[in-house]
Amino acid sequence: VPGEFVADPEWTGSSWDFSAFTPEIERYPVGTVFHAPSPFDLQTQQYVFLNEGGAPYTASAFGNPYFEEQLDLYLTNLRDYLVSIGRFEDALLYPTDETFWVADEPDNNGPAGYERLRLWSERIFAADMGVMGSRVFPVSWGSNWLDPSLVVTDTHVPIAYLDAAPELFSTWAETEGNSYSVYSNLYGDLINMSAAMNRGVLWHSYARGARTVAG
């Protein structure tokens, strides 16, 4: 799942122009899932759009109509761009903001982490776009875990979770509309593992017909 892009969107005065991304996206074969560009820049730690004072937002402001209108416009323009180049079906948004753990293991922020992911997903779903999220479902969950359909369209699952309850996972994965990517790590990122272990977990994912995200 290719992630960050080199290019940046451009503000035309009335809408966002994403055409600078086209040469990069075209390098991926059609059908290759990629992370659609987020409005929050992880390098600069700020949004591409401005607050009421004319400065870039450095934190999300859900509940503020000015922030939400700009976010909705960004997402709508992004959707229209992806449709226009025929890559809408390949794109997933992996929400990012100043809290870091938005879609990447939101449980690190406790109940507030899931609420933050829900707020992001609500805006992204409204733009008819898909969301990838980690450690949301299906195992192992407790009473505070959300139904994945409320927050993600593609579940990013650590491989150890997949193995925790194989039959339960298989039943969930085969349900129409459910999509998942497997994060191929066993108690640590792949970079810390032997070459044999790297090959093993990648084969394990392949044998299950899963897309793979490696760290």
N, C-alpha and C positions, 0 to 999 in steps of 0.2 A: 504494500500500500504506500506508494510514493507520497511524500509529505510536503515539506516547504517548497515554495517557488521562489525564483530569483526576482522575477518581475513584481511590480506593484500596480494596483489599480489606479486609475487617474480620475479625478473629479472634474467633470465638464462644466459644472455650474448648475446642472439640473439633474444629473445622473452619474452613475459610476461606469467607467469604461474599463472593461476587463480584457480587451483585445491583446494587451501585452503578454498575457498568459498563453495565447494560442500556440506559439512556437514550442513552448515547453510541454503543453498538454499533448500536442501532436506527436511527440516522441514516444508516447505510450500507446501500444496497440489498443484499438477499440476493444472494450471489455475489461481493460485493466482498471481496477478500482483505485481511485486516488483521493487524497484529501483536498477538498475544495478550499480555496484561500479564505482564511479567517479575517475578520475586520480588526482583530487585535494582533499587533505585531509583537511576537515574543522577544525579538531582538531589542526593540526600542521601549518595550513595555508600555505601549500606548495604542489607542485606537487610530484608525485612519481618518475618522471624522472628528469634528470639533464640538466643544460644548458651547453654552450660551455666551461665554466670554471670549470665544474665538480660539481657545487653546485645545489641543488634543485631549480627549478623555484618557485618563490613566487608570480608571476603574469603571466597571459597569455600573449603570444607574437604572436598574429595572424599577419601574414605577414612575420614572420621570418621562413624561410624554416626549420631550425634546430628544432624549436619548433613544427611546424606543422607535420614534418615527425615522430617525437616521439609520438605526439598525435594520428596520424593516425595508427601507429603501435599498440599502446595500444588498440584503439577501434577495430581494425581488429582482434587482438588476443582475445579480450573479446568476440566479436561476434562468433568466431570459437569455443571458450570454451563453450558458452551458447548453440550453436548448438550441440556440442558433448555430452552434458548432457541432451539434449531434453527440455531445458527451454528457448529457444530463443524467442518463442512467448509470454512468460510471462514477459519478461524484458522490462523496459522503462528506459531511461536515463533522469535524472533530472539535467541538467548542473549546475555545481557550480564552482566558482573561487573566486578570491579576491574581486570581486565587490559585492558579496552577492546576489544582485537582478538579477541574470542571468535569471533563469526560474521562480523564485518566484516573481511575480508582477514586471516585467521589467519596467513598466511605472514609477516606483519610480526613475529610472535613466533617465527619459525623452526619447527623440528620440535615444540617445546613448544606452539606455537599450535594445531597440528592435534590434538595429544593433548588439549589443553584442550577443543576443540570436540567431540572424540569423547566425552569424559567427560560433557559437557552433553547431547549427543545421546542417549547411552545412557539417561540418566534420562528424557528427554522421550519417546523412543520407547517406553519401558516404560509410559508413561501413554497410549500410543496417539495421541500428538499429532505434528504435523508440524513440521519445522525448516527455516528459510530460512538459507542461508549464502552468503557471498561468496567469489569466487576459489577455489573448491574444485574445479571441473571445468567444462567439458571441455578447454579449451585456455588457455594452453599449460602442459603439466604435465611433471614430471620423475619420477625414480624414487621421490621421497619423497611424491608426491601420493597421496591416498587415493581409493579407489573412493567415489564420492559417496553410494552407497547406505548406506555406513557412518555418514555424518554428516549428510546433508540429505535432505529430500524435495522441496525447491524450491531450485534453484541460482540465485543472484543473480549475473548475469554482466555485467561491464563490456562495453559495446558494441564496444570495440576488440578484445576477446577473441573475440567472436562473429564478427568479420570476419577474424580471423587464419586460420581454417580453415573456411570456410563449409560445405563438403560434410561434413566430419567433425562439425561442430556439428549440422547438419541430421539426420544419421543418429542421433546421440545424442538429439536433441530429440524425434524421432519414435518412439523406443522407449517402449513402454507403461510407465507408472509414472514416467517422467521429467517433471519440471515445472521451468520456469525463469522468472525475471523478468530483464529487461534494464535495467541501470543506464545511462541515456542520458548518457554523458559521453565526451568525446574529449580525453584528456590534461588533464583539469581539470573541475571541476563546472560545471553549466549556468549558474550565476550569473555566471561569468566570460566567457561567450560572447555573441556578437552575437545579436540577435533571429532573424536568418536561420538561424544555426547551431542555435539552439534548435528552431526549426520543423523543420529538416532531420533532426535526430537523432530527434525524436519521430515524424516520419513514417516514418523508417527502421524504428523499432521496430514501429510499427503495421502496416507492410507485411509484417512477418514474423509477425504475429499474436502478438506478445509483450506481456506486461504491462510496465509501465515504472516504474522507480524513479528519481526525479530529485533531485539535490542542489543 
